[in-house]
């Protein structure tokens, strides 16, 4: 009698197992969607996953895999995207899941119009770019190029006063082409500050920008370590590990507080520094050490 009851119980459990496995898979809490397989995304994911709660469930898929299987994301999933292709793939699903979108510039993030999303931008906050430029060069004036005019806010105006720094903005459009505008900027300022603007700085224009800056003996401060290797004097940027750290903070908060009302986007919280000593010697610039720069930046209040 007992043996029959035990056998029945075991049989029932075996019949339930496939359903249990499906339910377990369907309630993954964090779905990480990467645009492609590359070292940068891999490092960010490793940092993020290493800081998730022990019981947190996660799954890593590519944008292509998501497009081929939209059922990967269920109603309970928190979605993290890495790169524009991944953000595009999630956006096309037209789902209401909360998402945290990384590896986007402010310029790229503004092109999305989804509710319940948070952007983790590649852009550093402007005060950090400006303070970095002042610390590394002790310049009096610096120029930036935009594709539209942006009026300085009270906070920016106050910071420029504190730094004793003049920020001059130049605009490109169909009439005012990039290189003529850049030459005017270099003539009127001590340095060029390159902000993350893919429409301005890209593979078609980068070489000309850095070469023009170098020939005019005016340093370029950039947002990308790749630009430093190509001839910029220095850059302040977020490394893959920096991005993973930032994502971990936001993901953990969302897991703990599902109803947390996040801002539309956050500028990079963590940063790294790269310098080009060869360019510094050629321009006769004495660079502080990277550790000195970091210490000084960390002491500054936003």
C-alpha positions in Angstrom: 0.0 0.0 0.0 2.7 2.4 1.0 4.9 1.3 -1.9 2.0 2.2 -4.3 1.6 5.6 -2.7 5.3 6.3 -2.9 5.4 5.2 -6.5 2.5 7.5 -7.3 4.1 10.4 -5.6 7.4 9.9 -7.5 5.6 9.6 -10.8 3.7 12.8 -10.1 6.9 14.6 -9.3 8.5 13.4 -12.6 5.6 14.6 -14.5 5.9 18.0 -12.9 9.6 18.4 -13.6 9.4 19.7 -17.2 6.8 22.3 -16.2 9.0 23.3 -13.2 12.0 23.7 -15.5 9.9 25.8 -17.9 8.7 28.0 -15.1 12.2 28.5 -13.8 13.4 29.5 -17.2 10.5 31.9 -17.8 11.0 33.9 -14.7 14.6 34.9 -15.3 15.0 38.2 -13.5 17.8 39.8 -15.6 18.1 39.4 -19.3 21.4 40.9 -20.6 21.2 41.6 -24.4 24.6 42.4 -26.0 24.9 43.9 -29.5 27.6 41.4 -30.4 30.3 39.2 -29.0 33.3 41.5 -28.2 35.8 42.0 -25.4 34.2 45.2 -24.1 30.8 43.8 -23.6 32.3 40.6 -22.1 34.2 42.6 -19.4 31.2 44.7 -18.5 29.0 41.6 -18.2 31.6 39.8 -16.0 31.7 42.8 -13.7 27.9 43.1 -13.6 27.3 39.4 -12.9 30.0 39.3 -10.3 28.1 41.9 -8.3 24.5 40.5 -8.6 22.9 39.0 -5.5 23.7 35.3 -5.1 20.1 34.3 -5.8 19.6 36.5 -8.8 18.9 34.7 -12.1 20.3 36.1 -15.3 20.6 35.1 -19.0 22.9 36.6 -21.6 21.8 36.7 -25.2 22.8 38.6 -28.4 20.5 41.0 -30.2 20.2 38.5 -33.0 19.1 35.7 -30.6 16.5 38.1 -29.1 15.1 38.9 -32.5 14.8 35.2 -33.3 13.1 34.4 -29.9 11.2 37.2 -28.4 9.8 34.8 -25.8 13.2 35.0 -24.0 11.8 38.1 -22.2 8.8 37.6 -20.0 6.7 40.1 -18.1 8.9 39.8 -15.0 12.2 40.4 -16.7 14.5 43.3 -16.1 16.4 43.9 -19.4 19.9 45.3 -19.7 21.2 46.2 -23.2 24.7 46.8 -24.3 25.1 48.9 -27.4 22.8 50.4 -30.0 21.9 47.1 -31.8 20.8 45.6 -28.5 18.7 48.6 -27.6 17.2 48.6 -31.1 16.3 44.9 -30.7 14.5 45.4 -27.4 12.8 48.5 -28.7 11.3 46.6 -31.6 9.7 44.1 -29.2 7.4 46.8 -28.1 7.2 45.5 -24.5 6.8 47.4 -21.3 9.6 45.7 -19.4 11.9 48.0 -17.5 15.3 48.3 -19.3 18.7 49.8 -18.6 20.5 50.7 -21.8 24.3 51.0 -21.7 27.0 51.8 -24.2 25.0 54.7 -25.6 25.9 58.3 -26.0 23.4 61.0 -25.0 23.0 61.7 -28.7 22.0 58.0 -29.3 19.8 57.7 -26.3 17.6 60.6 -27.3 16.6 58.7 -30.4 14.6 56.2 -28.2 11.2 56.9 -26.9 10.3 54.0 -24.6 8.8 54.3 -21.2 10.4 52.7 -18.1 13.9 52.9 -19.5 17.1 54.2 -18.1 20.2 55.1 -20.1 23.7 54.6 -18.7 25.6 57.0 -20.9 29.1 56.8 -22.2 29.3 60.6 -21.8 31.0 61.9 -18.7 29.2 64.8 -17.0 30.3 68.1 -18.5 31.7 69.3 -15.2 34.1 66.4 -15.2 35.3 67.0 -18.8 35.9 70.7 -18.0 37.7 70.0 -14.7 39.8 67.4 -16.3 40.8 69.8 -19.1 41.7 72.5 -16.6 43.8 70.2 -14.4 45.7 68.6 -17.3 46.5 71.8 -19.2 45.9 74.8 -16.9 44.3 76.5 -20.0 42.3 79.7 -19.9 39.9 78.9 -22.8 38.7 75.7 -24.4 36.4 75.2 -27.4 33.8 72.5 -28.2 32.0 71.8 -31.5 28.2 71.0 -31.5 25.7 70.5 -34.3 23.2 72.7 -32.4 23.5 75.6 -29.9 23.2 74.6 -26.2 22.8 77.5 -23.8 24.9 77.0 -20.6 22.9 76.4 -17.4 23.5 78.0 -14.0 25.6 75.1 -12.8 27.8 75.1 -15.8 28.3 78.9 -15.5 29.2 78.6 -11.9 31.7 75.8 -12.6 33.4 77.8 -15.3 33.8 80.7 -12.9 35.2 78.4 -10.2 37.7 77.0 -12.7 38.5 80.4 -14.2 37.9 78.8 -17.6 36.3 80.2 -20.7 34.2 77.7 -22.7 33.5 78.7 -26.3 30.9 76.8 -28.4 31.1 76.4 -32.2 28.5 75.0 -34.5 28.7 73.0 -37.6 25.9 72.8 -40.2 25.5 72.5 -44.0 27.1 75.9 -44.4 29.8 75.8 -41.6 31.8 72.7 -42.4 33.8 70.9 -39.7 37.4 71.6 -40.6 37.0 75.4 -41.2 35.1 75.6 -37.9 37.8 73.6 -36.1 40.6 75.9 -37.5 38.7 79.0 -36.1 38.2 77.2 -32.8 42.0 76.4 -32.5 42.9 80.0 -33.4 40.7 81.4 -30.7 41.2 78.9 -27.9 44.0 77.0 -26.0 42.6 73.5 -26.7 39.8 71.4 -28.2 37.5 69.4 -26.1 35.9 66.6 -28.1 32.5 65.5 -26.7 30.8 62.2 -27.7 29.1 63.3 -30.9 29.1 60.5 -33.5 27.7 62.9 -36.0 30.8 65.0 -35.7 33.6 62.7 -34.6 33.6 59.4 -36.6 35.9 57.3 -38.8 35.5 59.8 -41.7 36.5 62.9 -39.7 38.7 61.8 -36.8 42.0 61.7 -38.7 41.5 65.2 -40.1 40.4 66.6 -36.7 43.4 65.2 -34.8 45.9 66.1 -37.5 44.6 69.7 -37.7 44.8 70.0 -33.9 48.4 68.7 -33.9 49.6 70.9 -36.7 48.2 74.0 -34.9 50.0 72.8 -31.8 46.8 72.9 -29.8 46.0 69.8 -27.7 42.8 67.7 -28.1 41.1 66.3 -25.0 38.8 63.5 -25.9 36.2 61.1 -24.6 37.8 58.0 -26.1 41.1 56.1 -25.3 41.2 55.1 -28.9 41.5 58.8 -29.9 44.5 59.0 -27.5 46.2 56.3 -29.4 45.5 58.2 -32.6 46.9 61.5 -31.5 44.7 63.2 -28.8 46.6 64.3 -25.8 44.3 62.7 -23.2 40.9 61.3 -22.6 38.6 60.7 -19.7 36.2 57.8 -20.3 34.4 54.9 -18.8 36.1 51.5 -19.2 34.1 48.3 -19.6 34.7 47.5 -15.9 33.5 51.1 -15.0 30.3 50.5 -17.0 29.8 47.1 -15.4 30.1 48.7 -11.9 27.5 51.3 -12.8 25.1 48.7 -14.2 25.5 46.6 -11.1 24.4 49.5 -8.9 21.3 50.2 -10.9 20.3 46.6 -11.5 20.6 45.7 -7.8 18.6 48.7 -6.9 15.9 47.8 -9.4 15.8 44.2 -8.1 15.4 45.4 -4.5 12.9 48.2 -5.4 11.0 47.2 -8.6 8.9 50.4 -8.4 12.0 52.7 -8.2 11.4 55.7 -10.3 14.7 56.3 -12.1 15.7 59.4 -14.1 15.7 59.1 -17.9 19.4 58.7 -18.0 22.6 58.9 -15.9 26.0 60.2 -17.0 28.9 57.9 -16.3 29.5 57.5 -12.5 32.9 55.8 -12.8 35.8 56.8 -15.1 39.3 56.0 -16.3 42.1 58.2 -17.7 44.4 57.8 -20.7 47.2 60.1 -21.8 49.6 60.2 -24.7 53.1 61.1 -23.5 54.5 61.3 -27.0 52.0 64.0 -28.0 52.7 65.8 -24.8 56.5 65.9 -25.5 55.9 67.1 -29.0 53.6 69.9 -27.8 56.0 70.6 -24.9 53.3 69.9 -22.3 54.2 68.6 -18.9 51.5 66.1 -17.9 50.6 65.3 -14.3 50.5 61.6 -13.5 47.2 59.8 -14.0 47.0 59.1 -10.2 47.5 62.8 -9.5 44.7 63.7 -11.9 42.3 61.2 -10.4 43.0 62.4 -6.9 42.3 66.0 -7.9 39.2 65.1 -9.8 37.8 63.0 -7.0 38.2 66.0 -4.6 36.2 68.3 -6.8 32.5 68.7 -6.0 30.1 68.5 -9.0 
